[in-house]
Amino acid sequence: MNSKKAFTLIELLVVIAIIGILATVSIISLSNARAKSRDAKRAGDMKQVQTALELFFNDNNRYPTATE
């Protein structure tokens, strides 16, 4: 008897579906991580501006004006 060992169409479709689901979940989590990273960068930039204004105030006893 000649029996060939091969994957059936159902098995291949199940594996492709699982790979698709895993890829979708990883892309969604990656986009969430990117958003959090951008928010952290914005918060860091605002902290730098705050520090620069405090240093200016300490040196000049006033805050900078719009004409400066």
NORHU-V89104 format. One record per helix or strand of 3 or more residues. SS is the DSSP state (a for helix, b for strand). FROM is the first residue (numbers start at 0). LEN is the number of residues. Records with the same first field share a line. If there is no record, write none. Layout:
BEGIN
SS = FROM-LEN / FROM-LEN
END
This chain:
BEGIN
a = 8-52
END
